[in-house]
Amino acid sequence: MSSYTLFIGNNCLGCKQILDKLKKLNINITVVNIHDENPNLPFPLMIVPALIKDDRLIAYGIDIVKYLKTNYY
């Protein structure tokens, strides 16, 4: 199973766009809304959407889709 987590926020257009693209690509990862949950990360999260894997920041914004298209499967 994937250890990727996508961190999103409320009223975030970029987050919605990333979620829509991942759904179309049939990429299923854990999603955490930082406004609804209190993520326990070893570093501060400054911007969303953000892709984390194994407690490491992997990508922000549209780079998330590019990264997962190459590395998810």
C-alpha positions as CSV (number, residue, x, y, z in Angstrom):
1,M,0.0,0.0,0.0
2,S,1.1,3.5,-0.7
3,S,2.6,5.7,2.0
4,Y,1.8,8.9,0.2
5,T,-0.3,11.5,1.9
6,L,-1.8,14.5,0.2
7,F,-2.3,17.5,2.6
8,I,-5.1,19.9,1.5
9,G,-6.9,22.9,3.1
10,N,-10.3,24.5,3.1
11,N,-11.2,26.9,0.3
12,C,-8.2,25.8,-1.7
13,L,-8.8,25.8,-5.4
14,G,-5.4,24.2,-6.2
15,C,-6.3,21.4,-3.7
16,K,-9.6,20.7,-5.5
17,Q,-7.9,20.7,-8.9
18,I,-5.3,18.2,-7.7
19,L,-8.0,15.9,-6.2
20,D,-9.9,16.0,-9.4
21,K,-6.8,15.1,-11.5
22,L,-5.9,12.3,-9.2
23,K,-9.4,10.9,-9.4
24,K,-9.3,11.0,-13.2
25,L,-5.9,9.2,-13.1
26,N,-7.3,6.6,-10.6
27,I,-4.6,7.5,-8.1
28,N,-5.8,6.7,-4.6
29,I,-3.8,8.1,-1.7
30,T,-4.5,9.2,1.8
31,V,-5.9,12.8,2.0
32,V,-5.6,14.9,5.1
33,N,-7.3,18.3,5.5
34,I,-5.0,20.4,7.7
35,H,-8.0,22.5,8.8
36,D,-10.0,19.5,10.0
37,E,-7.2,17.4,11.4
38,N,-4.0,18.2,13.3
39,P,-1.3,16.5,11.2
40,N,1.7,15.3,13.2
41,L,4.6,16.1,10.8
42,P,8.3,16.5,11.6
43,F,8.3,19.9,9.8
44,P,5.9,22.8,9.4
45,L,3.6,22.7,6.4
46,M,3.6,26.2,4.8
47,I,1.5,25.6,1.7
48,V,-1.2,23.2,0.4
49,P,-1.6,21.1,-1.6
50,A,1.5,19.2,-0.5
51,L,2.5,15.6,-1.1
52,I,4.3,13.8,1.7
53,K,5.8,10.3,1.6
54,D,7.5,8.7,4.6
55,D,7.6,12.1,6.5
56,R,9.4,13.7,3.5
57,L,8.0,16.5,1.4
58,I,7.8,15.3,-2.2
59,A,6.0,18.0,-4.1
60,Y,3.7,21.0,-4.0
61,G,0.9,22.1,-6.3
62,I,0.7,20.8,-9.9
63,D,4.1,19.1,-9.4
64,I,2.2,16.5,-7.3
65,V,0.4,15.2,-10.4
66,K,3.6,15.1,-12.4
67,Y,5.4,13.2,-9.7
68,L,2.6,10.7,-9.1
69,K,2.1,10.0,-12.8
70,T,5.8,8.9,-12.9
71,N,6.2,7.3,-9.5
72,Y,2.9,6.0,-8.2
73,Y,2.5,2.7,-10.1
